[in-house]
């Protein structure tokens, strides 16, 4: 089970490689072969009817050879939870709020028909629509209606203000930092680590 911080960090890691990804309605991480893309046109004719034949060809070109997600597929992948549609993500969530300032890293951002992942800093990451990849946007510039904790994600650290990572074999401080969306310098300072290149198995690293 991922923590909310890990969900946010996974989304950020995908954003940093955003050229590999593209939005396609109904997609859940499939590789964008031409056959698959056209099969989605046939599977969801009502949705894709808004596009002309020329626009569909543009979508094929944009999506080809990329890893394809729709908005809920992106959220579910980052959260490590089974794929469900956007409305169920909200319905199954907890600590629901309409005040975007209450949301924290790894929380679900929702509006009817669309979802994204909050980063806890006034921004979120999402894949908005066809011909787009993963994008960062400020809450102030978007019309989300709700936020909540995702079912199947661990947010217990939010109750006591911190979480602890136990170092496993082969891990580095920089790798741990990337996992939680922070820097190795910040972790070193917070944990009194004098040499960031020297951590040991079983060591407890507090993530602030």
N, C-alpha and C positions, 0 to 999 in steps of 0.2 A: 504493500500500500504506500503510495507516495504521499508526502506532506504537501500542504498548499504552497510552500516555498519551492519545493521540487517541481510542482506543476508549472508554476510561473517560470522557473529556470528552464524547464524542457521547452516551453513555448518560445522563450528567448533564444535558446540554442537553435531551434528550427528557423526562427526569424533571421538569425545570422547566416543561415544557408538558404535563404528564401528563394534563390534562383532555382532551387531544386523542386519547388512546390508550386502547385496551382489549384485554384478552386474549380470544382466541378460538382454540380448538384448531384447528391446521392452517392458520391465517392467516399470511400473509407480507407484510403491509403493504398489504392491500387496504382500500378504503373500505367502511365498514359499511352497505351498503344492506340492506334487509330481504330482498331476493332472495338476496344473497350469504350472509347469515347462515343463512338456512334451507337453502341449498344445502349448507352445511357440516354441518348436522344430518343431511342425507341421505347425504352422502359418508362420514361417520364415525359410522354408527349405533351401533356397539359402544361408542364413547367416550361419546356423548351419551345413551345409554340410562340413565345414572345420574340424569338430570334428568327431573322430571315435566313435563307439558305446561305447567303454570303457571310452573315455573322456566325453561323454554325461552322463554316469552314475556317473562320478566324479563330474560333474556340479550339478546333481540332489542332491548328498550327500552334497555338499558345500552350496547349496542354500536352502535346506530344512529347513523350519520353520523360515527363515530370512525374512526381509522386502527387496523386490527386486526393484532395479532401474537400468535403463540404464543411460548413461552419461547425456542425455538431461532431463530425468526424474528427476535426482538428482538436476540439476540446476533449473529446473522449480519449484520443490518442495521448495527448499531453497528460491527462489525469490517470491513464492506465486503467480505464474502466470500460465495460462493454459498450458498444455503440448503441445509442438511443437517440431519438429525435429531440430537438431543442426544447419543446414544451415539457417533455418528461424530465429532462435535466433540471428544469426549474421546479417541477412538481415534486421530485424526489429530494430536492435540496433542503437545507436547514438554515436557520438564522436569516430568513429572507428579509430584505430591506429595499425600500425605494429610494433611500438616501445613498447615492453613490460614494459619498465620503466615508461611509461606514465599511465599505468593502476592503478586503486585504488581499495580499498576494495569493494568487491561485483560486480566487473566488470566481464563480460564474457571473458573467455579464449577460443580461437577457433583454431582448425586446421580441414581440411576437414574430416568429419566423427566423430569428437570428440569435446567435450566441457568440461570446468571446471569452477571453481570460483576463481578469484584472491583474495588475502588477503591483498594486499597493502603493503607487506613487502618483496617482492621478492619471495614469495612462492604462491602456489595455492593448492586447494583441488579438487580431482576428483575421479571417480570410473573408472578405466582404462579398464577392460575387465572381462570376466568370470574368476571365481576362485579368484576374488579380492573383497575387500571391499573399503571403502573410504581411500584415501591415500594422504599425503602431499608431495609435490615435489617442488624443486627450479626451477624457470624459466630457470636458467642457464643449467639445466639438461634435458630440454624438448624442443620439437620442435613446440610450438605454432606458428601460423602465424599471428594472429590478436587478438586484444582486443577491447571491446566496452562496453558502458553502456547498460544494459538490458532494453528493453521496458517494462513498467509496474512497474518499480522500481524508487523510489524517490532519486535523486542524487543532489537536489538543495543545500544541505548543502556544497557540494564541491565548490560552487561558492563563498561562503563567509568564507570558512575555518572552519566552526563549525556548529553544530546542537544542538537543545535544546529539551530535553525530559521533558514533564510535568508529574509530579508524579501522579499516579492514586491510588485509594484506594487499600490497600493490598500490594503495591509494597515495596520492600526493595532496598537499594542502591546496595547490592551485586547482587540481581536479575536483576536490571537495567544494571549493569556492564556486567553480562554474556550475556545479550541481545545484547549488542553492541561490544562484544569481547574485553572488557577491564577489569580493576580491580576496586573494590570499593575504594581502597586506592587512585588510580589515580583520580577517580571522586571526592573524598573527598578533595584532595589537589587542584584540578582545580577549585572547587566551594566553597572553604573556609568552608567546612563542618567540624566542630570540633568533632561532635559525629556521626559517620556513622550509628549508630543505630537509629538516630532520624531525619527522614525526614517527610515531611507533604504533604498531598494532595494539588495539585496545585503548588507545588514548581517546579521551573524551573532548570533543571540540564543540564549544558552545556557539550556536548560530544566532546572532542577534537580529 
